[in-house]
Amino acid sequence: GLDEHGQKIQEVAIAKEKTPQEYVDEMANMAKKLWSEMKIEYDDFIRTTEERHIKVVQQIFKKFMENGDIYKGEYEGWYCTPCESFWTDTQVGEDHLCPDCHRPVHKAEEECFFFKTGKYVDFLKKWYDDNPKFITPVARKNEMINNFIKPGLQDLCVSRTSFSSGIPVDFDPKHVVYVWLDALTNYI
């Protein structure tokens, strides 16, 4: 499948004087051609711009909202467009560089919906205790628990308002579903 939404897709499409849909259609055709040439077969090919995917993402987002897992707030931080990630002052350092790709980041502030990740800390601790082989090797399990779970999980931004290339939140259409939630659903 293909992950076809996000700010960087929109920016590349504009730079190529195309709509985001025209640009991703070209990329999809190239991927299919390459896979055919490499004799890679698949049972299903799904794109995040397909109506069947869009409907499922909107249903999941709405269900999160109904369950009280999502709330609206403001996000401010350093943003890396190529990585589609927000970072803290500490993470970007004095040079204001993305800790992953080492490119410059920019300050961004926008209204968004947040997922209450912290709500699930106790559930995750119990799950890992009850399912000791769920994360392997043990070193990775310990890293996950000690560095992320035990200190507490911060709520995650799950929508954006600063661009339009994405799945609209159907009950608040100025928001698009943040690409990581959109793309992860596509993999499922």
N, C-alpha and C positions, 0 to 999 in steps of 0.2 A: 504494500500500500504506500500511498504518498501523503506526506504532511505538507499541505499547501497554503497554510495561513500564516499570518504574522507580519510584523512591521518590516522585517528585512525583505520579504517577498514583495510587499507593496512598494518599497523604495527601489528595488531592482527593476520591477515592472515599469515604474514611472521613468527611471533612467533610460530604459529601452523604448520609451514612448509606447507602451502597451498597457492594457488593463491587467490587473493581477490575474484574472481568469485566463486571458490570452497567454500570458507568460507561463502559468502552470500547465495549461493545455500543451504547450510546446514541450515542457519538461516531461510530462506524462508520456507523450508520444516517443520521446527519446528513450525513456526508461523501458517502455514496452519493446521498442526496437532492439535495444541492447540485450534485454533478457531473451528475446527470441534468437538473436545471433549467438548468445551463449548457451542456448538450448535449456534455459531455465523455465520450468513449468510451474504453474500455480493453479489452485482451485478457484481463487477469487482475487480480484484486483480492486481494491477500494481506495478512493481518493477522499480527502477531507472536504472537498468541494461538492461531493455528491449529496443529493437530497436525503438519501437513506442515512448517511452519517450525520448530517446536520440535525435531522429530527431526533436522533438518539442522544446527541450531545445536549440539545435543548431540554429533552426529557430528564436527563441526568442532572443537569444544572437546576432545573425546577425542583426535582426531588430533594437535592441538597438543601435548597431554600426552604422547602416544606418541612424538612427534618431539623431545621434550625442550625444547619452546618455552615451556612453562608450569611454574611452580613455586609452592608455597604459601609465604606469608610474612605479615608484619603491615604494615599501612599506617596511618600517622598523618599527619594534615594538616588543613588548613582545607577544609571542604566546603560547597559551594553547592548546595542542593537544587534550586532552579529550573534551574540550568545543568547539574546532575548532574556536577559537576567538583570535583576536589581541587586545592588551591592551596598554594603555599609561603608562609612568613612574609613573604618579600620581596614576593610577588605581591599579598598582601592588605593589606599596609601596616599602619600603626599603628591605623587605624580598623577593620580586619578586614572589609573589603568586597570582594566578588567583583570581579575586574578586568574581567569581561565585562558583568555586569548591574548592578553597583554596589549590590547588596543585601547585607545582613549574612551572613557565613558562620559556621559553628560548627566547633569542634574535633571531629574524629572519629578513632577508632581502631578497626580491625577486622581480623580474619583475612581474607585474600583470596588469590586466585591472581594471579600476575603473568605477563605475556607478556614474554619476553626480547627486547625491541625492539633492544637494543644489539647483539645477535648478528647483526643484518642491516645494520650500518653499511657494511661493506666491499662487500657485495652492492649496496646502494643507490648508493654512490659509483660503482661500475663501471657499473651500469645507466644512471645519468644521463650518464656519459661516453660510453657506447656508443649512447645514444639521446638526442642533444642536443635534439630537439624534443618530448621526452616532457612537459616542463613548459614552458609558455609563458605569458606573455612571459618573456624572459630575466631580467628583474628579479625575477620570482617564483621562477624556478629558482635564481638566486643567493641570494635570501633563504632559501629552503628549505635549500640546501646549506650556506651559511655560518652560519645561525642555529640549525639543528637537526641536520643530518647530521654536519658536521665536529666540532662540540663533543662529539658523542656523544649517542646517544639513551638516555633513561632507560627502564627497564622500566615497562610500563603495567599498572595494576590491571585485571583482566578478570573479577572476580567480586565479589560483595557478600554480607555476612551480616547486615546491620542492617535488612533488610526482606525481604519475601517475594514481592513482585509482580515476577515474572520467570521465566525458564526455569531450572529446577533443574539444577545440575551433577549428572548422573545417578550419578556415582561418589562424590559428596560432597554430598548433598542439602541440607545447611544453607547451601550457597552457591547464589546465583542468578547467571547470566551477566550481567555488567555491560551495561547497556543499549546502550552504543556498539557493542559487538561483536555483540550481538543485532540491533540495528537495521541495522547495515551489512550483515549477512548477508541481511536481508530485502530490501534494495535490489538485491543481486546476483540 
